[in-house]
Amino acid sequence: MVASPASIGGVRRVGAVIGVLVTVMSVGGMVRLAAPAVSAQSGVRAQLAFIRDALGGGAAEDAQRSFPEGYFFLHALYGLTWVDVGRREPVGQRAEALREARWALDRLDTPQGRAPFSATLTPSYGIFYAGWTNWLRGGVLSLQPADRRDAREAERFAADSAGIGRAFDAAGTPYLEAYPGQAWPVDSTVAMASLRLHDVLLPARFGATADRWLAGVRSRLDPATGLLPHRVDPGTGAPAEVARGTSQSMITRFLFEIDPAFGRAQYLRFRDLFVTRPLGLGPAVREFPLGTDGAGDVDSGPLVFGASLSATVVTIGAARVQGDLGLATALAGYGDLVGFPASTPWTRRYGFGLVPVGDAFIVWSKASSGWVGRPAEAPPRALPLWWPVPLVLVLATLGLAPWLGWARRVRSRLGLGSWLGRARRA
C-alpha cells in the first residue's frame, strides 16, 4: 500500500510541530543556563505564592504522609524564605514578610506541628524541632526594628534559646537527640546557629556554649572525610555514618553562621568531595563522597549517577551564604534546565508542582542569605568558566537535529548539491 500525498503531508506537519517544540525547548534550556536563576528577581515571590496556595490545599498534610517532617518543613521553609525576602527590603516595607513568617511559625507551634516529636526529650520535642523553630523565631524578630520589637516574641525567643543552651551545656556530646535514641549533627548545627542569632539580636549569653560545642564537634569529625558525620551515636556523639550530601549541604549552610572560618573550611572540603558533573555536563551534588557508593533513601531521594536532587538543591543555599555565587548560579541554572519550571503571571512551580515541599526547598535555597554574618570574600571557583559549553553543545545539537532532513530537501530542490559539485570540479 502506497501512502497518499495527503498522509505524507500530515506526517511531515506533525514532524515539523515536534521539531519546533524540540528547538524551542533547546533554546529555552540555553537561556535558562545564562539567566541569573539565583538573583532577587528570579521568581521567589511567585514561588512563594504557589506554596501558599498549596498549603491552603493540604500540601503539608500530604507531605507528612511521605516523610516524618513533611508538615514541619513545608511550613518552616515557607516562613524562612519570607524572612530572607523581608531582610532585603527597607524596614518600613516588611509588613507582608513579617505577617507570612509569623503565620508559618504559628503553624509549627501547634499539636500538629509537634506531632512527630517527643516531649520527653531535652530540649522538649527534640533538637530538630527546637532548633528549626528557634531559628525561624529569631528570623521573625530580625525583621523588626530593635526599638519596636514585639516584647512577647523577644521573650519567647530568649526563653527558647536558654532552653537549648542549657541542653547543650548539660550534654556530654555536641549532638542532641532529634528522636529518642537518634541524633544527627545537622539538627544540632541549626540549633547552635539559632543561639548565635540570639547573641546578635539580644544581649549575648551563649558564647561559651558555642565554644564548647565547636570543640566537641572538631574532636568528633568523620575520619573518612574530615567533615561532620551524617549520623552519630546519641550517647557519645561518635560518628556512626560517613558524611553525606543531604546533611552536609545543610550543615555548611548553618556552620558558617556559628564560626565563619571553620564553616568555610568545612564548605571547601565538602565541595571537593561532593560537587560533581555527571557525564561532564551540569553540576550536581553527590549523596556519598567521591570514591564511595551507597543507596538513596527518603532524605536523598533516588540517586542519578550518584547525585542527590535534594542535596543539589540545598547546596544552592549553602553556596549563597558562603558567597560562592558562581556555584550557586550554576546549580540553580542547571536546575532550571532539568526541573520543568512552569510560570503563570502569579505563580511559579517546579516539576509541575507535584511535590510542593521540593518547591519549598528550592525557593528557600535561592533566597538564602547569612543572618549572623557575611563572608569576607568569595571562595575560589568550584567550576571552570567554560563548564556550560558541553551542555550548550548538546542542546544546540538537539535543537538543530529536527531540521537536518528539511535542509537536505531544500538543498536538493534548489539543486545546490549539483551546483557545488560542478563548482568544485571547475
Secondary structure, 3 states (H helix, E strand, C coil): CCCCHHHHHHHHHHHHHHHHHHHHHHHHHHHHHHCCCCCCCCCHHHHHHHHHHHHHCCHHHHHHCCCCCHHHHHHHHHHHHHHHHHHCCCHHHCHHHHHHHHHHHHHHCCHHHHCCCCCCCCCCCHHHHHHHHHHHHHHHHHCCCHHHCCHHHHHHHHHHHHHHHHHHHHCCCCCCCCECCEECHHHHHHHHHHHHHHHHHCCCCCHHHHHHHHHHHHCCCCCCCCCCCCEECCCCCCEEECCCHHHHHHHHHHHHHHCHHHHHHHHHHHHHHHEECHHHCCCEEECCCCCCCCCCCCCCCCEECCEEHHHHHHHHHHHHHCCCHHHHHHHHHHHHHHCCCEECCCCEECHHHCCHHHHHHHHHHHHCCCCCCCCCCCCCCCCCCCCHHHHHHHHHHHHHHHHHHHHHHHHHHCCHHHHHHHHHHC
